[in-house]
């Protein structure tokens, strides 16, 4: 299976950043020779890099992840879980941490049920019966686990950025 590439934009530390995510047998993000995430300050630099590397994508508009908003939400004393945004971030952090050789979710036996609740809370039409809707209830312990896992994912992402202009 050939890699399919996708342009991504995220907001973190009051900056928009651009990077390339790929899907294959094992999903990940593009890295430099030092295993750091190749990141750009603007979309034009990203597209020039992709052209030089012969990375083809059908993306017209990059996928957007607001890690700054997520981090602010997670740092609140209490927060509401947005299953779509949290699962999207969880999945991306899993790919990022695998790419850079880290593990943002080392306790998968504990987090599997939480991940599953996030997944089902997305209410995807292909798996949600017509007329049904799943709204997960979260215990204080589950919320703390979500907080810790996703904040660890943000930290791994932040600590593995390498800017290219």
C-alpha positions as CSV (number, residue, x, y, z in Angstrom):
1,X,0.0,0.0,0.0
2,X,1.4,3.4,-1.0
3,X,1.4,6.2,1.5
4,X,-1.3,8.8,1.1
5,X,-0.2,12.3,2.4
6,X,-2.4,14.9,3.9
7,X,-1.5,18.5,4.9
8,X,-2.4,19.5,8.4
9,X,-2.5,22.8,10.3
10,X,-2.5,23.2,14.0
11,X,-2.6,26.0,16.5
12,X,-0.3,25.8,19.4
13,X,1.4,28.4,21.6
14,X,-0.4,31.2,19.7
15,X,1.0,30.1,16.3
16,X,-0.3,28.2,13.4
17,X,1.9,25.4,12.3
18,X,1.8,23.2,9.2
19,X,2.9,19.6,8.9
20,X,2.3,16.5,6.8
21,X,0.5,13.4,8.1
22,X,0.5,10.2,6.1
23,X,-1.7,7.1,6.0
24,X,-0.3,3.7,5.2
25,X,-0.1,0.3,7.0
26,X,1.3,2.4,9.8
27,X,0.1,6.1,10.0
28,X,2.5,8.8,11.0
29,X,3.9,12.3,10.3
30,X,6.9,13.3,8.2
31,X,10.1,13.6,10.1
32,X,13.6,15.0,9.5
33,X,16.8,13.0,9.8
34,X,16.8,13.6,13.6
35,X,13.3,12.1,14.0
36,X,11.7,15.5,14.6
37,X,8.4,16.5,13.0
38,X,8.9,18.7,9.9
39,X,6.9,21.8,10.6
40,X,6.3,25.0,8.7
41,X,5.1,28.5,9.7
42,X,3.0,28.9,6.6
43,X,1.2,26.9,4.0
44,X,3.4,28.1,1.1
45,X,6.5,26.8,2.8
46,X,4.7,23.5,3.4
47,X,3.7,23.1,-0.3
48,X,7.2,24.1,-1.6
49,X,8.7,21.4,0.7
50,X,6.2,18.8,-0.5
51,X,7.0,19.6,-4.1
52,X,10.7,19.3,-3.5
53,X,10.1,15.9,-1.7
54,X,7.7,14.7,-4.5
55,X,5.0,14.4,-1.9
56,X,1.6,14.4,-3.7
57,X,-1.6,15.2,-1.9
58,X,-5.1,15.9,-3.0
59,X,-5.7,18.2,-0.1
60,X,-7.2,21.5,-1.0
61,X,-7.4,22.6,2.6
62,X,-5.3,21.3,5.5
63,X,-7.1,19.4,8.3
64,X,-7.1,21.7,11.4
65,X,-6.2,20.8,15.0
66,X,-6.6,23.4,17.7
67,X,-4.1,22.1,20.3
68,X,-4.1,25.4,22.0
69,X,-7.8,25.3,22.7
70,X,-7.6,21.7,23.6
71,X,-4.7,22.4,26.1
72,X,-6.7,25.3,27.6
73,X,-9.8,23.1,28.0
74,X,-7.8,20.3,29.6
75,X,-6.2,22.7,32.1
76,X,-9.6,23.8,33.4
77,X,-10.6,22.4,36.7
78,X,-13.6,20.7,35.1
79,X,-14.2,20.4,31.3
80,X,-16.7,18.9,28.9
81,X,-15.5,16.2,26.6
82,X,-15.9,16.9,22.9
83,X,-15.7,13.3,21.6
84,X,-15.0,14.4,18.0
85,X,-12.1,16.8,18.8
86,X,-10.7,14.6,21.6
87,X,-10.7,11.4,19.5
88,X,-9.1,13.3,16.5
89,X,-6.4,14.6,18.8
90,X,-5.9,11.2,20.5
91,X,-5.5,9.4,17.1
92,X,-3.1,12.0,15.8
93,X,-1.0,11.9,19.0
94,X,-0.8,8.2,18.7
95,X,0.6,8.5,15.1
96,X,3.0,11.3,16.2
97,X,4.3,9.5,19.2
98,X,4.8,6.3,17.2
99,X,6.7,8.3,14.5
100,X,9.0,10.0,16.9
101,X,9.6,6.8,19.0
102,X,7.6,7.8,22.1
103,X,4.4,6.5,23.6
104,X,1.9,9.0,24.7
105,X,-0.5,6.3,25.9
106,X,1.5,3.7,27.8
107,X,-1.4,2.4,29.9
108,X,-3.6,1.1,27.0
109,X,-5.2,-1.6,29.2
110,X,-6.6,1.3,31.3
111,X,-7.3,3.7,28.5
112,X,-8.9,1.3,26.0
113,X,-12.4,1.7,27.5
114,X,-12.0,5.5,27.5
115,X,-10.9,5.5,23.8
116,X,-13.9,3.3,23.0
117,X,-16.3,5.7,24.7
118,X,-14.8,8.6,22.7
119,X,-15.1,6.5,19.5
120,X,-18.8,5.6,20.1
121,X,-19.4,9.2,21.2
122,X,-18.6,10.3,17.7
123,X,-21.8,8.7,16.6
124,X,-20.5,7.9,13.2
125,X,-23.4,7.1,10.8
126,X,-21.8,3.8,9.6
127,X,-21.8,2.4,13.2
128,X,-24.7,4.3,14.8
129,X,-28.2,2.9,14.2
130,X,-30.6,5.4,12.7
131,X,-32.4,7.4,15.3
132,X,-29.9,6.4,18.0
133,X,-27.4,8.7,19.8
134,X,-24.7,7.8,22.3
135,X,-23.7,10.4,24.9
136,X,-21.0,9.0,27.2
137,X,-21.0,9.7,30.9
138,X,-17.6,10.3,32.3
139,X,-16.4,9.6,35.8
140,X,-13.9,11.9,37.5
141,X,-11.2,9.2,37.1
142,X,-11.9,8.9,33.4
143,X,-11.7,12.7,33.0
144,X,-8.4,12.8,34.7
145,X,-7.1,10.0,32.5
146,X,-8.3,11.9,29.4
147,X,-6.6,15.0,30.7
148,X,-3.3,13.2,31.4
149,X,-3.2,11.3,28.1
150,X,-4.0,14.2,25.9
151,X,-1.7,16.7,27.7
152,X,1.1,14.1,27.3
153,X,0.3,14.0,23.6
154,X,0.5,17.8,23.3
155,X,3.8,17.7,25.1
156,X,5.2,15.1,22.8
157,X,4.1,17.1,19.8
158,X,5.5,20.3,21.1
159,X,8.8,18.8,22.1
160,X,9.4,17.2,18.7
161,X,8.9,20.1,16.4
162,X,11.5,21.1,13.9
163,X,10.9,24.2,11.7
164,X,11.8,24.4,8.1
165,X,11.4,27.6,6.1
